[in-house]
Amino acid sequence: MNYESLDEALRPLTSDALQSVIFSNPLPSRTKYRKIRAERNGEEFFVSSFTVTQVFHETVPAADILSFCLKTAAETYRQLNLWLNDGRVMEILLSKKGKAHVTTTASVQATPLVRSKALPNRQKNHILQEGMIVPPLVDMGVLTPEGKIIRSRYDKFRQINRFLEIIDDEYKDYTADKPLRVIDFGCGKAYLTFVLYYYFTEIRHLAVDIIGLDLKTDVIEKCNQAAQKYGYSSLRFEVGDIADYSPDDDVDMVITLHACDTATDYALYNAVKWNAKKIFSVPCCQHEINNTITSQNLNVLTRYGIIKERFSALLTDALRADILECCGYETQVLEFIDLEHTPKNIMLRAVLRPGGAKASAKRKQAMLPEIESALKEFQVTPTLWSLMKEEITGEKLV
């Protein structure tokens, strides 16, 4: 449908009908912002304005959002995409003379950015889809600059999507009045950290504050340079040790991917200590129990080297899951496809129950005998138990 002006095209709408809007296809001579996104947050809209290297934030009262659209787009942007509360999506294309061509379709995705032609059916439910331009994935060699998947890297693309799907199960309906605070322990080169930032800001349109932590100074420096390059202003990296790191604010989410051996235990311990609402952990190299495990009644599980090694890893993660349950978390053990193609493909996903540990006394009462029985049978004392025993049982570790 054609209109003489943007004002005429927007006239049938009310501010209450609008959920979000993206301004794109700018005239470079008239603005430094390559894209502007406005997302409803209660009685106001959270506005993000993107340059090539930075993003700037402001809020606009919901009652003023339509006038903001007119003022922002006037002779500056040639395209607006508007997501309405009734599920429709409006695309408005503006000509050089200011005339507006409007196309309205039914919304088929929760995110306005997933509009490109999908991959074959096996990928149709992926959070990231071909055609989406994700700068970190371009630099990783997973996507071309046009957003096409490099076929030799399809497995990597699929694996990254699996990670986001697990995260999305917890955050697809998430809303908040302040930025989501995330800490990534042992971030390394932070490939998934960058993708996670993209997911939260570009797909779920959530304000976030993400900190990546690692011991390698040179890696941290490169990660900060990359964050600046992408314009990820609320993502930063710091040199620090998992065991003694202390945040300066509340923590909503803790990630620990492939933290080696007991480093995972310290990350989980810190997450519990900070009362983190959600924990996502992919353990790695569980050597601790394997070095000490023994059993009289179940020696068949500890007699053969490769079976002993695999069982030790499974026991380690099972105990971690039970300990998290005792600390007030609803914990799942999920299959996770490792990005480096190793057998370490278990993820612990833990969500803090309302009321935390105090409200989960019955759960702890059921889990605690199970933990103590396993520790006695296999004569092990894993690090996470050493760190948490006094808090869980009220007894000091002997």
N, C-alpha and C positions, 0 to 999 in steps of 0.2 A: 504494500500500500504506500502511496506517495503523499507527502505533505509539503506545504510551501516552506516550512521552517521547522526547526527542532522544537520550538515553543509549541507549535501546533501538534507535533507528534506526541509530546509529553502531556498535553492537556487532558487526555482521558484518564491519566493516572493520578493516584493520590499518594502522599508520602507513606501512608500505612501499607500500601500495596507493594512497596519496593523492599527487596531483601538485600540486594547488592548490585553494584554497577562497576564496569571496567571501561575506562577510556583508553583507546589505543589508536594507532595510525596517526601520530602527531605530525604537525608541520614543524620541522626542526628549528626553523628560523623564529618561531614564536614561543617555544617552550624548551626547557632543559629536561623535562620529564618525558621519558619514552612511554610510560604507562602510569595510570593512576587507578587505584582500586579502592572502592568504598564499600564497607561491609557493616550491616546493621549490628549494633550491640545495645539492645534495649531501646532506650529513648534517644540514642545518638548513633551516628555512623563513625566507624574507625576508618580513617583515610590514610592510605599509604601511597606516596608519590615516589616513583622510581627513576633515578638517573642511571647512567651506565654503571656507576660504581657505588651509589649510595641509595638509601631509602629514607624518606622523611615522613613523619607521622603527625597527624592532627585529628581532631574530632569535630564533627558537624552535627548540630541538633537534627533529630529525625524530621522535625517539621520543616526544616530548611533544605532538605536534600534535593528536591526538584529544582529549586532556584540555584543550588550549588551545581547541579548538572548543566543547567543553561549557561551559567557564568563560566564554568570550566571548559565546556566544549566549544563555546563561541569562537569561531574562526581559528581554532587551535587543533582540535581532534576531529578526525574524519570517521571515527567509528565508536559507537557505544554498544555495550552488551548489558542488558538489564535482566536480573533474575527476580521474578515476582513471587509473592507468597502463595499464589494459587498453582505454582508449578510451571508456569509458562516462562519462556525466555524470549526477550525481544532483542533483535539486532537492528541497530539504526545506522545506516550509512549516509554520510552527509556529502553533498556535492560542493564544488567550489563556490557555487552561488548560494549555498546554505539550505538547499532543498533536502528533504529527508525521505529516504526509502526505508520502510519498516517491514521486517519479516518477523512473525511470531510463531514459535514452535513450542511443543510440549517438552518439558525438561526430562531428560533421560539419565542425567548424572547428577550426583550431589555437588559436583564441583564444576564451575564454569569453564575451567581450563581443559577439560577432557572433551574436546569437540572435534578432534581430528579423526580421520579414518582409522578404524581399529585394525589390529593385526588379525590373523586367522582366529577361528572360534576358540582355540585353546587359550587365547589371551584376552578374550573379550571382557573378563571381569578384573583384569589387572588395574591397579591404581595408576601406574604409569603406563601410557600407551604411546605407540609410535605416532610421531608428529608433535609430541610435546617437547619443547626445547628446554632441556635441563642442563645448564652450563657445567655442573660437576661431571655429569655423565658424558658430556662431549669431551671434556679433558681426560676422562678415564678411558676414552676410546670405545665406549659402549654405544654412543649415538654420534651421528654426523651433525655438523652445525645446523642442518635443516630438521633435525629431530628424527631421522630415520635410524633404525637399529642396524648396526653393523652385524651381519649375519653370523660371523664367527664368534660374536660376543653375545649371542642370544641367551645362552645359559646364564651368563652374568646378569643380564637384564631380568630374566625370570627369577633369579635368586634375590635380587634387590627388591623386586615386587613382593616376594614372599615375606621378606622382612617388614615391608610397609603394611602388608595385609595383617600381620600380627599386631602391629602398632595400631592400625586402623580399627581393629575390633574393639579397642578401648577408647578411641578418641573420635570416632566418626560423628558422634552426637554431642561432643564436648563443647561447652560454652563457659566462658569465664569473664570476669570484669577486670582481670589483670593478666600480664604476660605469664605464660606457662614456663616454669623454671625447670630446666633440664640439665643434668650433669652426665657426661659420658666419660666413664673411667677407662683409662688405657686406650685412648682414641686412636693411637697410631697415626696413619696418614689420613684418617678421618673421612674415608670415602662415604661411609654410611651416615656419618654425622652431617655432612653437607646435604645428602639426599633427604635426611630427616628434616633439616631446616626447610628445604624446598617443600616437602610434604606439608608441614605445619603452616607455612606462610602462603604458599601458592595454591595448594589444593584445599586445605581446610580453613584457610584465611584466619588463622589464629596468631595472636601476638605471642612470641616466645622469647626466651632468654636462655641460650644454650652455651654451656661451657664444656670444652673438650680438655681432658687432662691427660698428660703423658710425661714420661721422664726424659724424653729425648729433646734437647733444646733445639737442635736443627730442624727436627720434624715440626715442632710447635711453631717455629718461625715461619716455615713454609705454609703451614695451615692458616696462620693469621694473614699472610700475604694473599692466599687464595680467597679467604673470606672477604677481604677488602676488594679484591678483583671482582667478585660476584655481586658486591653490594649487599652482603649479608651483615648488616650493621649490628644485629643482636646475636651474633655468633662470635665467640672468641675462644682462644686456646691459651692454656697456661701450663707451665712446667710444675709438676707436683706429684707427690707420692700418694697412692691410694690409701695407704695405711694411716696417714696422719693429716689428710686434707680436711680443712674446715671451711664450709661455705659461709658467706656473709648474709644469707637470706634463707627463707624457707625453700625446700626442695620438693617439687611436684613429681619428678620422674628421674630415675637413675637407670642408666644403661651401662652394662659392662659386657663387651663382646671380646671373647677370646683372651681374657685376662688369665695369665698362666698360673696354674696350680692354686696356691693359697691366696694369690692376689684377688681371685674371685671372692674368697671368703671375707677378706677385708672390705671389698666393695659392698658386699651384701650387708655386712655388719654396720658399715657407715650408713647405708640406705635405711636400715631399720632404726638406727640411732637418731637419724634426722626425721624419722616419721614420714619418709617419702611415700606418696600415695600410690605410685606404681613403680615396679622394678622389672626390667627386662635383662636377663643375664644368659649369655651363651658361654658356659665354662669351657676350659681348655686344659689339657695336660694335667689330669688329676693324678699326680704321682704320690701325694702324701699317704693316702691309705694303702696304696699298692706296696709301699715300702715296709709296712708294719702289719698288714692284715694276716690273720691266722684264725683257724677254726677247728674245733674238735668234732662238732656234730655235723658240720657242713664242709668238711675238708674237700669234697669233690669240686667246690667252687674256688678253692685256693691252691689246688695241687698243680694244675697245668698253667704254665706261664702266660699264654695268650688269653686263656679264660680268666685267670686271676687278674690280669691287667684290665680286661673289659668289665669284669664284674666290679672291680674296685672303682672304676669310673662311674658305673651305674649306682653303686652304693653311695658314693660321694654325693651325687646329685639328688638321690632319693632322700638322704639325710638332710641336705640343704633345704629341699622342699618342705620336709616335715618341720624343720626348725623355723622356717618362715611362717608356716601355719601356726606354730606355737606363739609366734610374735604378733599374731593378729592379721595375717595376710591370707587371702584366698589364693592358693598357688596351683598353677597348672604346669605340667611338664609336656612341652610340645616338640614335635619334630621340626627342626629348622635346617634349611639347606645351607651349608657353610659356603662362604664366598671363596674360600681357597681350596674347595673340593677335598676336604679332609673328613674322616669319620666323626668328627666332633660336631654332631648335628642336633644337639638337644638345647632347647631354650627353656629357661625357667621364667614364667610370667606370673608375677605376684601383685595382687591388688589389695590395698589396705582396706579391711572391713570397717564399716562405721563403728566408731568406738574403739578401734584398734585392739590391742591385746586384752584390755580389761573386759571388752565385750565378747571375747572369744575364749573365755575360761573353760567352757565345756569342750571346745575343740582342742585346747591344750591338754586337758585331762585325758582325752582319747589318744592324742599323738605322743605324749611324753613317755608312756610305757613302751610304745613301739620303738622310739628312738633308743631308749636305755637298753632294751632287749637286743637291738642290733649292735650297739656298742659293746655290750658284754659278750655276745656270741663271737664277734669278729675281732675283739680286743683292740679296738681303734679309738683314737680321740682326735677327730678332725678339728681343724682350726676354728671353723665357725661355731662348733659346740664349745670349744674352749673360751671363745669370746662371748658367747651368749648364755652359757649355763647358769651363771649366777642370776642373771635377769629373769630367766625362764623358771628356774627351780627355787631361787632364793638361797641356793647352796654354792659355796665357793668350790672351784675345781681343785681337787686334791692332787 
